Amino acid sequence: MSYSTQQIRNVALAGHPGAGKTTLFEALLHAGGAIQAAGTIERGSTVSDF
């Protein structure tokens, strides 16, 4: 995939470990239509953690 700089968006969520940052981000991506289904930390299927 190739992206132009106008298409790139950076997001930072800061918080304590276990505060729900990854879960929140997955829910936001799903609600915004960026992903079809929210991943889970247990399955290792989240978009933001790799």
PDB file of all heavy atoms in Angstrom:
ATOM      1  N   MET A   1       0.824  -1.176   0.000  1.00  0.00           N
ATOM      2  CA  MET A   1       0.000   0.000   0.000  1.00  0.00           C
ATOM      3  C   MET A   1       0.872   1.244   0.000  1.00  0.00           C
ATOM      4  O   MET A   1       1.870   1.303   0.678  1.00  0.00           O
ATOM      5  CB  MET A   1      -0.864   0.021   1.251  1.00  0.00           C
ATOM      6  CG  MET A   1      -2.235  -0.505   1.056  1.00  0.00           C
ATOM      7  SD  MET A   1      -3.199  -0.252   2.541  1.00  0.00           S
ATOM      8  CE  MET A   1      -3.690  -1.907   2.832  1.00  0.00           C
ATOM      9  N   SER A   2       0.438   2.214  -0.725  1.00  0.00           N
ATOM     10  CA  SER A   2       1.152   3.473  -0.770  1.00  0.00           C
ATOM     11  C   SER A   2       0.236   4.593  -0.284  1.00  0.00           C
ATOM     12  O   SER A   2      -0.928   4.663  -0.689  1.00  0.00           O
ATOM     13  CB  SER A   2       1.600   3.752  -2.200  1.00  0.00           C
ATOM     14  OG  SER A   2       2.267   4.978  -2.266  1.00  0.00           O
ATOM     15  N   TYR A   3       0.741   5.436   0.597  1.00  0.00           N
ATOM     16  CA  TYR A   3      -0.038   6.526   1.146  1.00  0.00           C
ATOM     17  C   TYR A   3       0.668   7.854   0.888  1.00  0.00           C
ATOM     18  O   TYR A   3       1.891   7.927   0.963  1.00  0.00           O
ATOM     19  CB  TYR A   3      -0.211   6.372   2.666  1.00  0.00           C
ATOM     20  CG  TYR A   3      -0.983   5.149   3.060  1.00  0.00           C
ATOM     21  CD1 TYR A   3      -0.343   4.003   3.497  1.00  0.00           C
ATOM     22  CD2 TYR A   3      -2.366   5.142   3.012  1.00  0.00           C
ATOM     23  CE1 TYR A   3      -1.046   2.881   3.869  1.00  0.00           C
ATOM     24  CE2 TYR A   3      -3.083   4.022   3.380  1.00  0.00           C
ATOM     25  CZ  TYR A   3      -2.422   2.901   3.811  1.00  0.00           C
ATOM     26  OH  TYR A   3      -3.130   1.797   4.180  1.00  0.00           O
ATOM     27  N   SER A   4      -0.091   8.894   0.628  1.00  0.00           N
ATOM     28  CA  SER A   4       0.489  10.231   0.557  1.00  0.00           C
ATOM     29  C   SER A   4       0.468  10.827   1.964  1.00  0.00           C
ATOM     30  O   SER A   4      -0.230  10.341   2.854  1.00  0.00           O
ATOM     31  CB  SER A   4      -0.310  11.117  -0.397  1.00  0.00           C
ATOM     32  OG  SER A   4      -1.587  11.411   0.136  1.00  0.00           O
ATOM     33  N   THR A   5       1.223  11.892   2.169  1.00  0.00           N
ATOM     34  CA  THR A   5       1.291  12.479   3.502  1.00  0.00           C
ATOM     35  C   THR A   5      -0.051  13.044   3.953  1.00  0.00           C
ATOM     36  O   THR A   5      -0.314  13.111   5.154  1.00  0.00           O
ATOM     37  CB  THR A   5       2.357  13.588   3.562  1.00  0.00           C
ATOM     38  OG1 THR A   5       2.122  14.530   2.520  1.00  0.00           O
ATOM     39  CG2 THR A   5       3.748  13.012   3.417  1.00  0.00           C
ATOM     40  N   GLN A   6      -0.923  13.414   3.027  1.00  0.00           N
ATOM     41  CA  GLN A   6      -2.243  13.909   3.406  1.00  0.00           C
ATOM     42  C   GLN A   6      -3.128  12.797   3.970  1.00  0.00           C
ATOM     43  O   GLN A   6      -4.094  13.066   4.672  1.00  0.00           O
ATOM     44  CB  GLN A   6      -2.970  14.553   2.220  1.00  0.00           C
ATOM     45  CG  GLN A   6      -2.405  15.895   1.835  1.00  0.00           C
ATOM     46  CD  GLN A   6      -1.510  15.793   0.601  1.00  0.00           C
ATOM     47  OE1 GLN A   6      -1.408  14.745  -0.010  1.00  0.00           O
ATOM     48  NE2 GLN A   6      -0.849  16.880   0.271  1.00  0.00           N
ATOM     49  N   GLN A   7      -2.809  11.544   3.696  1.00  0.00           N
ATOM     50  CA  GLN A   7      -3.610  10.414   4.152  1.00  0.00           C
ATOM     51  C   GLN A   7      -3.131   9.841   5.482  1.00  0.00           C
ATOM     52  O   GLN A   7      -3.789   8.990   6.053  1.00  0.00           O
ATOM     53  CB  GLN A   7      -3.594   9.307   3.098  1.00  0.00           C
ATOM     54  CG  GLN A   7      -4.247   9.704   1.802  1.00  0.00           C
ATOM     55  CD  GLN A   7      -4.041   8.640   0.743  1.00  0.00           C
ATOM     56  OE1 GLN A   7      -2.932   8.156   0.557  1.00  0.00           O
ATOM     57  NE2 GLN A   7      -5.119   8.279   0.070  1.00  0.00           N
ATOM     58  N   ILE A   8      -2.003  10.281   5.977  1.00  0.00           N
ATOM     59  CA  ILE A   8      -1.432   9.719   7.197  1.00  0.00           C
ATOM     60  C   ILE A   8      -1.930  10.493   8.413  1.00  0.00           C
ATOM     61  O   ILE A   8      -1.889  11.722   8.443  1.00  0.00           O
ATOM     62  CB  ILE A   8       0.107   9.746   7.151  1.00  0.00           C
ATOM     63  CG1 ILE A   8       0.597   8.860   6.003  1.00  0.00           C
ATOM     64  CG2 ILE A   8       0.700   9.287   8.483  1.00  0.00           C
ATOM     65  CD1 ILE A   8       2.093   8.941   5.765  1.00  0.00           C
ATOM     66  N   ARG A   9      -2.405   9.770   9.415  1.00  0.00           N
ATOM     67  CA  ARG A   9      -2.854  10.360  10.678  1.00  0.00           C
ATOM     68  C   ARG A   9      -2.164   9.619  11.819  1.00  0.00           C
ATOM     69  O   ARG A   9      -2.133   8.392  11.857  1.00  0.00           O
ATOM     70  CB  ARG A   9      -4.370  10.230  10.853  1.00  0.00           C
ATOM     71  CG  ARG A   9      -5.168  10.885   9.768  1.00  0.00           C
ATOM     72  CD  ARG A   9      -5.073  12.417   9.876  1.00  0.00           C
ATOM     73  NE  ARG A   9      -5.865  13.064   8.861  1.00  0.00           N
ATOM     74  CZ  ARG A   9      -5.387  13.547   7.720  1.00  0.00           C
ATOM     75  NH1 ARG A   9      -4.118  13.431   7.439  1.00  0.00           N
ATOM     76  NH2 ARG A   9      -6.169  14.146   6.856  1.00  0.00           N
ATOM     77  N   ASN A  10      -1.598  10.370  12.727  1.00  0.00           N
ATOM     78  CA  ASN A  10      -0.961   9.783  13.903  1.00  0.00           C
ATOM     79  C   ASN A  10      -1.841  10.036  15.113  1.00  0.00           C
ATOM     80  O   ASN A  10      -2.368  11.127  15.289  1.00  0.00           O
ATOM     81  CB  ASN A  10       0.422  10.400  14.140  1.00  0.00           C
ATOM     82  CG  ASN A  10       1.384  10.034  13.032  1.00  0.00           C
ATOM     83  OD1 ASN A  10       1.432   8.894  12.621  1.00  0.00           O
ATOM     84  ND2 ASN A  10       2.125  11.010  12.564  1.00  0.00           N
ATOM     85  N   VAL A  11      -1.970   9.013  15.949  1.00  0.00           N
ATOM     86  CA  VAL A  11      -2.778   9.109  17.161  1.00  0.00           C
ATOM     87  C   VAL A  11      -1.951   8.592  18.324  1.00  0.00           C
ATOM     88  O   VAL A  11      -1.296   7.564  18.212  1.00  0.00           O
ATOM     89  CB  VAL A  11      -4.075   8.266  17.034  1.00  0.00           C
ATOM     90  CG1 VAL A  11      -4.853   8.282  18.326  1.00  0.00           C
ATOM     91  CG2 VAL A  11      -4.915   8.767  15.882  1.00  0.00           C
ATOM     92  N   ALA A  12      -1.992   9.300  19.436  1.00  0.00           N
ATOM     93  CA  ALA A  12      -1.293   8.854  20.640  1.00  0.00           C
ATOM     94  C   ALA A  12      -2.287   8.798  21.797  1.00  0.00           C
ATOM     95  O   ALA A  12      -3.021   9.751  22.035  1.00  0.00           O
ATOM     96  CB  ALA A  12      -0.161   9.798  20.988  1.00  0.00           C
ATOM     97  N   LEU A  13      -2.329   7.674  22.457  1.00  0.00           N
ATOM     98  CA  LEU A  13      -3.127   7.512  23.673  1.00  0.00           C
ATOM     99  C   LEU A  13      -2.153   7.231  24.810  1.00  0.00           C
ATOM    100  O   LEU A  13      -1.373   6.291  24.732  1.00  0.00           O
ATOM    101  CB  LEU A  13      -4.113   6.353  23.542  1.00  0.00           C
ATOM    102  CG  LEU A  13      -5.236   6.510  22.529  1.00  0.00           C
ATOM    103  CD1 LEU A  13      -6.048   5.224  22.448  1.00  0.00           C
ATOM    104  CD2 LEU A  13      -6.127   7.671  22.898  1.00  0.00           C
ATOM    105  N   ALA A  14      -2.203   8.028  25.832  1.00  0.00           N
ATOM    106  CA  ALA A  14      -1.300   7.846  26.967  1.00  0.00           C
ATOM    107  C   ALA A  14      -2.103   7.454  28.203  1.00  0.00           C
ATOM    108  O   ALA A  14      -3.215   7.934  28.405  1.00  0.00           O
ATOM    109  CB  ALA A  14      -0.535   9.132  27.240  1.00  0.00           C
ATOM    110  N   GLY A  15      -1.540   6.579  28.991  1.00  0.00           N
ATOM    111  CA  GLY A  15      -2.200   6.159  30.216  1.00  0.00           C
ATOM    112  C   GLY A  15      -1.406   5.068  30.903  1.00  0.00           C
ATOM    113  O   GLY A  15      -0.435   4.551  30.362  1.00  0.00           O
ATOM    114  N   HIS A  16      -1.837   4.720  32.075  1.00  0.00           N
ATOM    115  CA  HIS A  16      -1.184   3.670  32.841  1.00  0.00           C
ATOM    116  C   HIS A  16      -1.414   2.313  32.172  1.00  0.00           C
ATOM    117  O   HIS A  16      -2.407   2.118  31.468  1.00  0.00           O
ATOM    118  CB  HIS A  16      -1.746   3.629  34.266  1.00  0.00           C
ATOM    119  CG  HIS A  16      -1.395   4.831  35.062  1.00  0.00           C
ATOM    120  ND1 HIS A  16      -0.161   5.018  35.632  1.00  0.00           N
ATOM    121  CD2 HIS A  16      -2.122   5.935  35.383  1.00  0.00           C
ATOM    122  CE1 HIS A  16      -0.132   6.173  36.266  1.00  0.00           C
ATOM    123  NE2 HIS A  16      -1.318   6.752  36.131  1.00  0.00           N
ATOM    124  N   PRO A  17      -0.511   1.364  32.413  1.00  0.00           N
ATOM    125  CA  PRO A  17      -0.720   0.011  31.886  1.00  0.00           C
ATOM    126  C   PRO A  17      -2.042  -0.557  32.404  1.00  0.00           C
ATOM    127  O   PRO A  17      -2.387  -0.393  33.578  1.00  0.00           O
ATOM    128  CB  PRO A  17       0.461  -0.788  32.450  1.00  0.00           C
ATOM    129  CG  PRO A  17       1.505   0.232  32.754  1.00  0.00           C
ATOM    130  CD  PRO A  17       0.764   1.473  33.135  1.00  0.00           C
ATOM    131  N   GLY A  18      -2.784  -1.178  31.532  1.00  0.00           N
ATOM    132  CA  GLY A  18      -4.043  -1.793  31.924  1.00  0.00           C
ATOM    133  C   GLY A  18      -5.208  -0.827  32.007  1.00  0.00           C
ATOM    134  O   GLY A  18      -6.275  -1.185  32.498  1.00  0.00           O
ATOM    135  N   ALA A  19      -5.020   0.407  31.523  1.00  0.00           N
ATOM    136  CA  ALA A  19      -6.078   1.419  31.615  1.00  0.00           C
ATOM    137  C   ALA A  19      -7.136   1.274  30.522  1.00  0.00           C
ATOM    138  O   ALA A  19      -8.178   1.912  30.596  1.00  0.00           O
ATOM    139  CB  ALA A  19      -5.475   2.819  31.558  1.00  0.00           C
ATOM    140  N   GLY A  20      -6.872   0.465  29.492  1.00  0.00           N
ATOM    141  CA  GLY A  20      -7.854   0.258  28.433  1.00  0.00           C
ATOM    142  C   GLY A  20      -7.583   1.034  27.160  1.00  0.00           C
ATOM    143  O   GLY A  20      -8.480   1.222  26.338  1.00  0.00           O
ATOM    144  N   LYS A  21      -6.345   1.493  26.979  1.00  0.00           N
ATOM    145  CA  LYS A  21      -6.007   2.280  25.792  1.00  0.00           C
ATOM    146  C   LYS A  21      -6.218   1.494  24.502  1.00  0.00           C
ATOM    147  O   LYS A  21      -6.822   2.001  23.554  1.00  0.00           O
ATOM    148  CB  LYS A  21      -4.551   2.761  25.867  1.00  0.00           C
ATOM    149  CG  LYS A  21      -4.250   3.663  27.041  1.00  0.00           C
ATOM    150  CD  LYS A  21      -2.770   3.984  27.148  1.00  0.00           C
ATOM    151  CE  LYS A  21      -1.874   2.786  27.305  1.00  0.00           C
ATOM    152  NZ  LYS A  21      -1.986   2.068  28.576  1.00  0.00           N
ATOM    153  N   THR A  22      -5.744   0.284  24.450  1.00  0.00           N
ATOM    154  CA  THR A  22      -5.869  -0.533  23.244  1.00  0.00           C
ATOM    155  C   THR A  22      -7.324  -0.857  22.959  1.00  0.00           C
ATOM    156  O   THR A  22      -7.781  -0.763  21.817  1.00  0.00           O
ATOM    157  CB  THR A  22      -5.049  -1.832  23.388  1.00  0.00           C
ATOM    158  OG1 THR A  22      -3.681  -1.482  23.627  1.00  0.00           O
ATOM    159  CG2 THR A  22      -5.151  -2.694  22.145  1.00  0.00           C
ATOM    160  N   THR A  23      -8.076  -1.199  23.983  1.00  0.00           N
ATOM    161  CA  THR A  23      -9.497  -1.507  23.821  1.00  0.00           C
ATOM    162  C   THR A  23     -10.258  -0.283  23.315  1.00  0.00           C
ATOM    163  O   THR A  23     -11.103  -0.380  22.419  1.00  0.00           O
ATOM    164  CB  THR A  23     -10.092  -2.000  25.151  1.00  0.00           C
ATOM    165  OG1 THR A  23      -9.340  -3.128  25.594  1.00  0.00           O
ATOM    166  CG2 THR A  23     -11.548  -2.393  24.983  1.00  0.00           C
ATOM    167  N   LEU A  24      -9.954   0.883  23.876  1.00  0.00           N
ATOM    168  CA  LEU A  24     -10.576   2.124  23.433  1.00  0.00           C
ATOM    169  C   LEU A  24     -10.249   2.399  21.974  1.00  0.00           C
ATOM    170  O   LEU A  24     -11.137   2.724  21.177  1.00  0.00           O
ATOM    171  CB  LEU A  24     -10.115   3.298  24.303  1.00  0.00           C
ATOM    172  CG  LEU A  24     -10.532   4.689  23.825  1.00  0.00           C
ATOM    173  CD1 LEU A  24     -12.049   4.832  23.835  1.00  0.00           C
ATOM    174  CD2 LEU A  24      -9.864   5.760  24.659  1.00  0.00           C
ATOM    175  N   PHE A  25      -8.995   2.264  21.597  1.00  0.00           N
ATOM    176  CA  PHE A  25      -8.584   2.535  20.222  1.00  0.00           C
ATOM    177  C   PHE A  25      -9.254   1.570  19.245  1.00  0.00           C
ATOM    178  O   PHE A  25      -9.710   1.978  18.173  1.00  0.00           O
ATOM    179  CB  PHE A  25      -7.060   2.469  20.107  1.00  0.00           C
ATOM    180  CG  PHE A  25      -6.540   3.012  18.816  1.00  0.00           C
ATOM    181  CD1 PHE A  25      -6.792   4.319  18.439  1.00  0.00           C
ATOM    182  CD2 PHE A  25      -5.782   2.218  17.966  1.00  0.00           C
ATOM    183  CE1 PHE A  25      -6.314   4.825  17.246  1.00  0.00           C
ATOM    184  CE2 PHE A  25      -5.302   2.718  16.776  1.00  0.00           C
ATOM    185  CZ  PHE A  25      -5.566   4.022  16.412  1.00  0.00           C
ATOM    186  N   GLU A  26      -9.341   0.310  19.599  1.00  0.00           N
ATOM    187  CA  GLU A  26     -10.030  -0.660  18.741  1.00  0.00           C
ATOM    188  C   GLU A  26     -11.500  -0.291  18.574  1.00  0.00           C
ATOM    189  O   GLU A  26     -12.048  -0.359  17.480  1.00  0.00           O
ATOM    190  CB  GLU A  26      -9.920  -2.072  19.328  1.00  0.00           C
ATOM    191  CG  GLU A  26      -8.544  -2.676  19.232  1.00  0.00           C
ATOM    192  CD  GLU A  26      -8.129  -2.999  17.813  1.00  0.00           C
ATOM    193  OE1 GLU A  26      -8.899  -3.661  17.077  1.00  0.00           O
ATOM    194  OE2 GLU A  26      -7.025  -2.591  17.423  1.00  0.00           O
ATOM    195  N   ALA A  27     -12.143   0.120  19.656  1.00  0.00           N
ATOM    196  CA  ALA A  27     -13.548   0.516  19.593  1.00  0.00           C
ATOM    197  C   ALA A  27     -13.726   1.760  18.717  1.00  0.00           C
ATOM    198  O   ALA A  27     -14.690   1.845  17.947  1.00  0.00           O
ATOM    199  CB  ALA A  27     -14.088   0.779  20.996  1.00  0.00           C
ATOM    200  N   LEU A  28     -12.812   2.720  18.816  1.00  0.00           N
ATOM    201  CA  LEU A  28     -12.888   3.921  17.985  1.00  0.00           C
ATOM    202  C   LEU A  28     -12.712   3.591  16.501  1.00  0.00           C
ATOM    203  O   LEU A  28     -13.431   4.116  15.648  1.00  0.00           O
ATOM    204  CB  LEU A  28     -11.826   4.941  18.421  1.00  0.00           C
ATOM    205  CG  LEU A  28     -12.045   5.604  19.770  1.00  0.00           C
ATOM    206  CD1 LEU A  28     -10.804   6.407  20.167  1.00  0.00           C
ATOM    207  CD2 LEU A  28     -13.271   6.489  19.732  1.00  0.00           C
ATOM    208  N   LEU A  29     -11.757   2.736  16.187  1.00  0.00           N
ATOM    209  CA  LEU A  29     -11.550   2.325  14.794  1.00  0.00           C
ATOM    210  C   LEU A  29     -12.775   1.603  14.247  1.00  0.00           C
ATOM    211  O   LEU A  29     -13.193   1.832  13.108  1.00  0.00           O
ATOM    212  CB  LEU A  29     -10.313   1.423  14.671  1.00  0.00           C
ATOM    213  CG  LEU A  29      -8.964   2.091  14.841  1.00  0.00           C
ATOM    214  CD1 LEU A  29      -7.869   1.030  14.877  1.00  0.00           C
ATOM    215  CD2 LEU A  29      -8.702   3.090  13.728  1.00  0.00           C
ATOM    216  N   HIS A  30     -13.356   0.743  15.058  1.00  0.00           N
ATOM    217  CA  HIS A  30     -14.550   0.009  14.641  1.00  0.00           C
ATOM    218  C   HIS A  30     -15.729   0.951  14.456  1.00  0.00           C
ATOM    219  O   HIS A  30     -16.434   0.886  13.446  1.00  0.00           O
ATOM    220  CB  HIS A  30     -14.878  -1.077  15.659  1.00  0.00           C
ATOM    221  CG  HIS A  30     -16.109  -1.856  15.336  1.00  0.00           C
ATOM    222  ND1 HIS A  30     -16.232  -2.606  14.200  1.00  0.00           N
ATOM    223  CD2 HIS A  30     -17.274  -1.989  15.990  1.00  0.00           C
ATOM    224  CE1 HIS A  30     -17.425  -3.167  14.177  1.00  0.00           C
ATOM    225  NE2 HIS A  30     -18.085  -2.794  15.266  1.00  0.00           N
ATOM    226  N   ALA A  31     -15.956   1.842  15.388  1.00  0.00           N
ATOM    227  CA  ALA A  31     -17.071   2.794  15.304  1.00  0.00           C
ATOM    228  C   ALA A  31     -16.908   3.737  14.120  1.00  0.00           C
ATOM    229  O   ALA A  31     -17.891   4.143  13.501  1.00  0.00           O
ATOM    230  CB  ALA A  31     -17.184   3.590  16.598  1.00  0.00           C
ATOM    231  N   GLY A  32     -15.665   4.069  13.797  1.00  0.00           N
ATOM    232  CA  GLY A  32     -15.401   4.963  12.678  1.00  0.00           C
ATOM    233  C   GLY A  32     -15.399   4.277  11.328  1.00  0.00           C
ATOM    234  O   GLY A  32     -15.259   4.927  10.299  1.00  0.00           O
ATOM    235  N   GLY A  33     -15.538   2.953  11.326  1.00  0.00           N
ATOM    236  CA  GLY A  33     -15.597   2.215  10.075  1.00  0.00           C
ATOM    237  C   GLY A  33     -14.241   1.882   9.467  1.00  0.00           C
ATOM    238  O   GLY A  33     -14.165   1.401   8.340  1.00  0.00           O
ATOM    239  N   ALA A  34     -13.169   2.112  10.213  1.00  0.00           N
ATOM    240  CA  ALA A  34     -11.833   1.818   9.701  1.00  0.00           C
ATOM    241  C   ALA A  34     -11.531   0.314   9.696  1.00  0.00           C
ATOM    242  O   ALA A  34     -10.734  -0.161   8.888  1.00  0.00           O
ATOM    243  CB  ALA A  34     -10.778   2.562  10.508  1.00  0.00           C
ATOM    244  N   ILE A  35     -12.152  -0.421  10.627  1.00  0.00           N
ATOM    245  CA  ILE A  35     -11.987  -1.870  10.691  1.00  0.00           C
ATOM    246  C   ILE A  35     -13.372  -2.499  10.834  1.00  0.00           C
ATOM    247  O   ILE A  35     -14.296  -1.880  11.340  1.00  0.00           O
ATOM    248  CB  ILE A  35     -11.063  -2.312  11.846  1.00  0.00           C
ATOM    249  CG1 ILE A  35     -11.580  -1.807  13.203  1.00  0.00           C
ATOM    250  CG2 ILE A  35      -9.646  -1.840  11.609  1.00  0.00           C
ATOM    251  CD1 ILE A  35     -10.767  -2.288  14.399  1.00  0.00           C
ATOM    252  N   GLN A  36     -13.511  -3.740  10.364  1.00  0.00           N
ATOM    253  CA  GLN A  36     -14.816  -4.401  10.412  1.00  0.00           C
ATOM    254  C   GLN A  36     -15.142  -4.969  11.779  1.00  0.00           C
ATOM    255  O   GLN A  36     -16.298  -5.033  12.169  1.00  0.00           O
ATOM    256  CB  GLN A  36     -14.888  -5.507   9.364  1.00  0.00           C
ATOM    257  CG  GLN A  36     -14.933  -4.962   7.957  1.00  0.00           C
ATOM    258  CD  GLN A  36     -15.179  -6.062   6.942  1.00  0.00           C
ATOM    259  OE1 GLN A  36     -15.240  -7.235   7.282  1.00  0.00           O
ATOM    260  NE2 GLN A  36     -15.314  -5.673   5.696  1.00  0.00           N
ATOM    261  N   ALA A  37     -14.123  -5.408  12.493  1.00  0.00           N
ATOM    262  CA  ALA A  37     -14.336  -5.981  13.828  1.00  0.00           C
ATOM    263  C   ALA A  37     -13.170  -5.591  14.726  1.00  0.00           C
ATOM    264  O   ALA A  37     -12.019  -5.611  14.288  1.00  0.00           O
ATOM    265  CB  ALA A  37     -14.445  -7.500  13.745  1.00  0.00           C
ATOM    266  N   ALA A  38     -13.478  -5.245  15.947  1.00  0.00           N
ATOM    267  CA  ALA A  38     -12.430  -4.877  16.899  1.00  0.00           C
ATOM    268  C   ALA A  38     -11.648  -6.114  17.311  1.00  0.00           C
ATOM    269  O   ALA A  38     -12.229  -7.160  17.587  1.00  0.00           O
ATOM    270  CB  ALA A  38     -13.045  -4.207  18.124  1.00  0.00           C
ATOM    271  N   GLY A  39     -10.325  -5.995  17.332  1.00  0.00           N
ATOM    272  CA  GLY A  39      -9.481  -7.100  17.767  1.00  0.00           C
ATOM    273  C   GLY A  39      -9.448  -7.175  19.290  1.00  0.00           C
ATOM    274  O   GLY A  39      -9.970  -6.310  19.983  1.00  0.00           O
ATOM    275  N   THR A  40      -8.831  -8.221  19.785  1.00  0.00           N
ATOM    276  CA  THR A  40      -8.709  -8.384  21.230  1.00  0.00           C
ATOM    277  C   THR A  40      -7.245  -8.562  21.613  1.00  0.00           C
ATOM    278  O   THR A  40      -6.441  -9.098  20.843  1.00  0.00           O
ATOM    279  CB  THR A  40      -9.505  -9.590  21.757  1.00  0.00           C
ATOM    280  OG1 THR A  40      -8.934 -10.788  21.215  1.00  0.00           O
ATOM    281  CG2 THR A  40     -10.967  -9.504  21.393  1.00  0.00           C
ATOM    282  N   ILE A  41      -6.924  -8.135  22.808  1.00  0.00           N
ATOM    283  CA  ILE A  41      -5.563  -8.266  23.308  1.00  0.00           C
ATOM    284  C   ILE A  41      -5.217  -9.739  23.512  1.00  0.00           C
ATOM    285  O   ILE A  41      -4.117 -10.188  23.205  1.00  0.00           O
ATOM    286  CB  ILE A  41      -5.410  -7.478  24.626  1.00  0.00           C
ATOM    287  CG1 ILE A  41      -5.632  -5.984  24.345  1.00  0.00           C
ATOM    288  CG2 ILE A  41      -4.055  -7.709  25.263  1.00  0.00           C
ATOM    289  CD1 ILE A  41      -5.839  -5.145  25.578  1.00  0.00           C
ATOM    290  N   GLU A  42      -6.187 -10.504  24.019  1.00  0.00           N
ATOM    291  CA  GLU A  42      -5.952 -11.929  24.291  1.00  0.00           C
ATOM    292  C   GLU A  42      -5.593 -12.701  23.029  1.00  0.00           C
ATOM    293  O   GLU A  42      -4.753 -13.594  23.053  1.00  0.00           O
ATOM    294  CB  GLU A  42      -7.192 -12.558  24.936  1.00  0.00           C
ATOM    295  CG  GLU A  42      -7.496 -12.041  26.326  1.00  0.00           C
ATOM    296  CD  GLU A  42      -8.197 -10.681  26.331  1.00  0.00           C
ATOM    297  OE1 GLU A  42      -8.746 -10.274  25.285  1.00  0.00           O
ATOM    298  OE2 GLU A  42      -8.165 -10.023  27.384  1.00  0.00           O
ATOM    299  N   ARG A  43      -6.228 -12.370  21.919  1.00  0.00           N
ATOM    300  CA  ARG A  43      -5.950 -13.056  20.644  1.00  0.00           C
ATOM    301  C   ARG A  43      -4.740 -12.470  19.919  1.00  0.00           C
ATOM    302  O   ARG A  43      -4.268 -13.047  18.953  1.00  0.00           O
ATOM    303  CB  ARG A  43      -7.166 -12.959  19.723  1.00  0.00           C
ATOM    304  CG  ARG A  43      -8.322 -13.776  20.163  1.00  0.00           C
ATOM    305  CD  ARG A  43      -9.375 -13.792  19.060  1.00  0.00           C
ATOM    306  NE  ARG A  43     -10.664 -14.005  19.655  1.00  0.00           N
ATOM    307  CZ  ARG A  43     -11.784 -13.464  19.227  1.00  0.00           C
ATOM    308  NH1 ARG A  43     -11.795 -12.675  18.182  1.00  0.00           N
ATOM    309  NH2 ARG A  43     -12.911 -13.713  19.825  1.00  0.00           N
ATOM    310  N   GLY A  44      -4.314 -11.274  20.329  1.00  0.00           N
ATOM    311  CA  GLY A  44      -3.209 -10.618  19.640  1.00  0.00           C
ATOM    312  C   GLY A  44      -3.629 -10.074  18.278  1.00  0.00           C
ATOM    313  O   GLY A  44      -2.810  -9.964  17.376  1.00  0.00           O
ATOM    314  N   SER A  45      -4.913  -9.726  18.152  1.00  0.00           N
ATOM    315  CA  SER A  45      -5.435  -9.299  16.854  1.00  0.00           C
ATOM    316  C   SER A  45      -5.753  -7.806  16.793  1.00  0.00           C
ATOM    317  O   SER A  45      -6.548  -7.380  15.970  1.00  0.00           O
ATOM    318  CB  SER A  45      -6.691 -10.111  16.527  1.00  0.00           C
ATOM    319  OG  SER A  45      -7.677  -9.926  17.522  1.00  0.00           O
ATOM    320  N   THR A  46      -5.133  -7.016  17.670  1.00  0.00           N
ATOM    321  CA  THR A  46      -5.402  -5.579  17.654  1.00  0.00           C
ATOM    322  C   THR A  46      -4.585  -4.899  16.569  1.00  0.00           C
ATOM    323  O   THR A  46      -3.534  -5.366  16.166  1.00  0.00           O
ATOM    324  CB  THR A  46      -5.070  -4.944  19.014  1.00  0.00           C
ATOM    325  OG1 THR A  46      -3.688  -5.176  19.306  1.00  0.00           O
ATOM    326  CG2 THR A  46      -5.935  -5.504  20.117  1.00  0.00           C
ATOM    327  N   VAL A  47      -5.102  -3.777  16.091  1.00  0.00           N
ATOM    328  CA  VAL A  47      -4.440  -3.021  15.035  1.00  0.00           C
ATOM    329  C   VAL A  47      -3.240  -2.251  15.583  1.00  0.00           C
ATOM    330  O   VAL A  47      -2.205  -2.155  14.937  1.00  0.00           O
ATOM    331  CB  VAL A  47      -5.444  -2.035  14.380  1.00  0.00           C
ATOM    332  CG1 VAL A  47      -4.752  -1.105  13.401  1.00  0.00           C
ATOM    333  CG2 VAL A  47      -6.554  -2.792  13.694  1.00  0.00           C
ATOM    334  N   SER A  48      -3.357  -1.719  16.787  1.00  0.00           N
ATOM    335  CA  SER A  48      -2.344  -0.795  17.292  1.00  0.00           C
ATOM    336  C   SER A  48      -1.163  -1.456  17.999  1.00  0.00           C
ATOM    337  O   SER A  48      -0.115  -0.834  18.111  1.00  0.00           O
ATOM    338  CB  SER A  48      -3.005   0.203  18.254  1.00  0.00           C
ATOM    339  OG  SER A  48      -3.574  -0.472  19.352  1.00  0.00           O
ATOM    340  N   ASP A  49      -1.295  -2.648  18.480  1.00  0.00           N
ATOM    341  CA  ASP A  49      -0.197  -3.308  19.185  1.00  0.00           C
ATOM    342  C   ASP A  49       0.450  -4.354  18.299  1.00  0.00           C
ATOM    343  O   ASP A  49      -0.140  -5.350  17.936  1.00  0.00           O
ATOM    344  CB  ASP A  49      -0.699  -3.992  20.462  1.00  0.00           C
ATOM    345  CG  ASP A  49      -1.071  -2.999  21.535  1.00  0.00           C
ATOM    346  OD1 ASP A  49      -0.664  -1.829  21.408  1.00  0.00           O
ATOM    347  OD2 ASP A  49      -1.756  -3.390  22.482  1.00  0.00           O
ATOM    348  N   PHE A  50       1.712  -4.094  17.963  1.00  0.00           N
ATOM    349  CA  PHE A  50       2.475  -5.071  17.194  1.00  0.00           C
ATOM    350  C   PHE A  50       3.935  -4.870  17.453  1.00  0.00           C
ATOM    351  O   PHE A  50       4.346  -3.879  17.979  1.00  0.00           O
ATOM    352  CB  PHE A  50       2.164  -4.989  15.703  1.00  0.00           C
ATOM    353  CG  PHE A  50       2.339  -3.643  15.114  1.00  0.00           C
ATOM    354  CD1 PHE A  50       3.557  -3.253  14.605  1.00  0.00           C
ATOM    355  CD2 PHE A  50       1.288  -2.728  15.079  1.00  0.00           C
ATOM    356  CE1 PHE A  50       3.727  -1.998  14.053  1.00  0.00           C
ATOM    357  CE2 PHE A  50       1.454  -1.467  14.527  1.00  0.00           C
ATOM    358  CZ  PHE A  50       2.659  -1.096  14.026  1.00  0.00           C
TER     359      PHE A  50
END
